């Protein structure tokens, strides 16, 4: 805090920021562009870093004063891209240079990428869009976006301790043992849950149905899954 005649004035978290792309983010963007970094890793690289949020003052209500329209109420609007496919994304930039490529007159507010992700979700956006006009556009959605909004380093679902804990807890209630594993590359799921039911196949299928139902509304899984879980028997059951 700075002090001036007894008043405490907050110091910006970005004091001295020249509007350049943070070095670690620049490295991550280059790796993302070359295919060496995925969306999850890109989101992890953004945690705690500064991005620039373009804003615009929008007039909500005006009144006539002496023949002139005078602003009465207004609000600050963010830039939201709405795709033809129906999804929307909050637009942010990693540097002033990249923002200028999109709009030279953009009014930019520095925020953390975490805060930008939170704003995207609060605005009911499905995505956060970095550097819309390039040179390397990144669209973060789903679990990576939610992790960034929570300032959390995301890991693959199949190696996520919190996910495994939730699944194992629900399985124990039903008297079964499970193991969460990595799915095969051709499987459309986030993780595979191997089940040892110790019963015949019909009973095992019933347990799977109960377990899947119990996990459906779990808040941890809802945050961290995009494709869902697959269930399989760990060993043949006669």
C-alpha positions in Angstrom: 0.0 0.0 0.0 1.1 3.6 -0.7 0.3 6.2 1.9 -0.7 9.8 1.1 -1.6 12.2 3.9 -2.9 9.4 6.0 -4.9 7.7 3.2 -4.0 4.2 2.1 -3.9 3.8 -1.7 -3.9 0.2 -3.1 -0.9 -0.6 -5.3 -1.9 -2.4 -8.5 -0.8 -6.0 -8.7 0.5 -5.2 -12.1 2.5 -2.0 -11.3 5.3 -1.6 -13.8 3.7 -3.9 -16.3 4.5 -2.7 -19.8 1.8 -4.7 -21.6 4.2 -7.3 -23.0 3.3 -11.0 -23.1 4.6 -12.6 -19.9 7.7 -14.7 -20.8 6.4 -17.9 -19.4 3.1 -17.4 -21.4 5.1 -16.6 -24.6 7.0 -19.9 -24.2 3.7 -21.8 -23.6 2.0 -20.2 -26.6 4.9 -21.2 -28.9 4.7 -24.8 -27.6 1.0 -24.9 -28.0 1.3 -23.6 -31.6 3.8 -26.4 -32.4 1.6 -29.1 -30.9 3.9 -29.8 -28.0 1.5 -28.4 -25.4 -2.2 -29.3 -25.0 -5.1 -27.3 -23.7 -4.8 -28.6 -20.2 -1.1 -27.7 -20.1 -1.8 -24.3 -21.6 -4.3 -23.5 -18.9 -1.8 -24.6 -16.3 0.8 -22.2 -17.7 -1.7 -19.3 -17.4 -2.5 -19.8 -13.7 -1.6 -16.6 -11.9 -0.4 -14.7 -15.0 -1.6 -11.4 -16.3 -3.9 -11.0 -19.3 -5.6 -8.0 -20.8 -9.4 -7.8 -20.8 -10.9 -5.4 -23.4 -13.8 -3.4 -22.1 -16.3 -0.8 -23.4 -18.6 1.5 -21.5 -22.3 0.8 -22.5 -25.0 3.5 -21.9 -28.0 2.0 -20.1 -30.0 5.2 -19.5 -29.6 8.8 -20.5 -31.5 12.0 -19.7 -31.9 15.3 -21.5 -30.2 18.3 -19.9 -30.5 21.6 -21.7 -31.1 19.9 -25.0 -28.1 17.6 -24.5 -28.2 13.9 -23.9 -26.3 13.2 -20.6 -25.3 9.8 -19.4 -27.4 8.7 -16.4 -26.5 5.0 -16.0 -23.9 2.9 -17.7 -22.0 -0.3 -17.2 -18.7 -1.8 -18.4 -19.1 -4.5 -21.0 -16.6 -7.2 -21.9 -15.9 -8.5 -25.4 -17.7 -11.8 -26.0 -17.4 -13.7 -29.2 -20.5 -15.6 -30.3 -19.9 -18.4 -32.7 -22.4 -19.5 -35.3 -22.4 -23.0 -33.7 -24.0 -21.4 -30.6 -21.1 -21.3 -28.1 -19.6 -18.1 -26.8 -16.2 -17.1 -25.5 -14.8 -14.2 -23.4 -12.0 -12.5 -25.4 -8.7 -11.6 -23.6 -5.2 -10.9 -24.8 -1.7 -11.7 -23.6 -0.2 -8.4 -24.7 -1.0 -4.9 -25.9 0.5 -5.8 -29.3 -1.8 -8.7 -29.7 -4.8 -6.7 -28.6 -4.0 -4.0 -31.1 -4.1 -6.6 -33.9 -7.7 -7.1 -32.9 -8.7 -3.5 -32.2 -6.2 -0.6 -32.0 -8.7 1.3 -29.9 -9.4 -1.4 -27.3 -9.6 -0.2 -23.7 -7.7 -2.9 -21.8 -7.9 -3.8 -18.1 -5.1 -6.1 -16.6 -6.5 -9.0 -14.7 -5.1 -12.5 -13.8 -6.0 -15.3 -16.2 -7.7 -16.9 -13.3 -10.0 -13.9 -12.9 -10.7 -13.9 -16.6 -11.7 -17.5 -16.5 -14.0 -16.8 -13.6 -15.6 -13.9 -15.5 -16.1 -16.2 -18.6 -18.0 -18.7 -16.5 -20.0 -16.0 -14.7 -21.0 -14.6 -18.1 -22.2 -18.1 -19.1 -19.5 -18.4 -21.7 -18.3 -21.8 -22.8 -14.8 -20.6 -23.5 -12.0 -18.2 -22.8 -10.3 -17.0 -26.0 -6.7 -15.8 -25.9 -5.3 -13.5 -28.7 -8.4 -13.7 -30.9 -6.5 -12.1 -33.9 -3.3 -14.1 -33.4 -0.5 -14.7 -33.7 -1.6 -17.8 -31.8 -5.2 -18.1 -30.8 -6.1 -20.4 -28.0 -9.6 -21.4 -27.0 -9.9 -22.9 -23.5 -13.1 -24.7 -22.6 -14.4 -27.4 -20.4 -12.3 -28.9 -17.6 -9.2 -26.8 -18.4 -11.2 -23.6 -18.2 -12.8 -24.6 -14.9 -9.4 -25.5 -13.4 -8.0 -22.1 -14.4 -11.0 -20.4 -12.9 -10.2 -22.2 -9.6 -6.5 -21.3 -9.9 -5.8 -25.0 -9.9 -3.2 -27.0 -11.8 -5.2 -29.6 -13.8 -4.0 -33.2 -14.2 -5.4 -36.0 -16.4 -8.6 -37.3 -14.8 -7.3 -40.9 -14.6 -4.4 -39.6 -12.4 -6.4 -37.1 -10.4 -6.3 -38.1 -6.7 -9.4 -36.2 -5.9 -11.4 -37.9 -8.6 -10.2 -41.3 -7.5 -11.1 -40.5 -3.9 -14.7 -39.7 -4.8 -15.1 -42.8 -7.0 -13.6 -45.1 -4.4 -15.7 -43.6 -1.6 -18.9 -44.3 -3.5 -17.7 -47.8 -4.5 -17.0 -48.7 -0.8 -20.6 -47.8 0.1 -21.7 -50.4 -2.3 -19.2 -53.0 -1.1 -17.0 -53.1 -4.2 -13.4 -52.3 -5.0 -12.4 -50.1 -7.9 -9.3 -48.8 -9.6 -9.3 -45.7 -11.8 -7.1 -46.1 -14.9 -6.0 -44.5 -18.2 -8.4 -45.2 -21.1 -7.2 -46.6 -24.4 -6.6 -43.9 -27.1 -9.7 -45.0 -29.0 -12.0 -44.7 -26.0 -14.1 -41.6 -25.7 -13.9 -41.1 -22.0 -11.8 -39.3 -19.4 -10.9 -42.4 -17.4 -11.9 -46.0 -17.0 -13.1 -47.4 -13.7 -12.0 -51.0 -13.3 -14.5 -52.9 -11.1 -14.0 -56.1 -9.1 -17.5 -57.0 -8.1 -16.9 -60.5 -6.7 -20.2 -61.6 -8.1 -21.7 -62.7 -11.4 -21.9 -60.4 -14.4 -25.5 -59.5 -13.8 -24.8 -58.3 -10.3 -21.8 -56.4 -11.5 -23.8 -54.5 -14.1 -26.3 -53.5 -11.4 -23.5 -52.2 -9.2 -22.1 -50.2 -12.1 -25.5 -48.6 -12.7 -25.8 -47.7 -9.1 -22.3 -46.3 -9.0 -22.7 -44.3 -12.2 -25.9 -42.8 -10.8 -24.3 -41.8 -7.5 -21.4 -40.1 -9.3 -23.5 -38.2 -11.8 -24.1 -35.2 -9.6 -20.7 -35.3 -7.8 -19.3 -31.7 -7.8 -15.7 -32.8 -8.1 -16.4 -35.0 -11.1 -18.7 -32.4 -12.6 -15.8 -29.9 -12.5 -13.1 -32.2 -13.9 -14.8 -34.5 -16.4 -15.6 -33.6 -20.0 -16.2 -36.9 -21.7 -17.3 -39.0 -18.7 -16.2 -42.3 -17.2 -16.2 -45.8 -18.7 -16.7 -48.9 -16.4 -15.3 -52.3 -17.0 -14.7 -55.5 -15.0 -11.2 -56.0 -13.8 -11.4 -59.8 -14.3 -13.7 -62.2 -15.9 -16.7 -63.0 -13.7 -18.6 -66.2 -14.4 
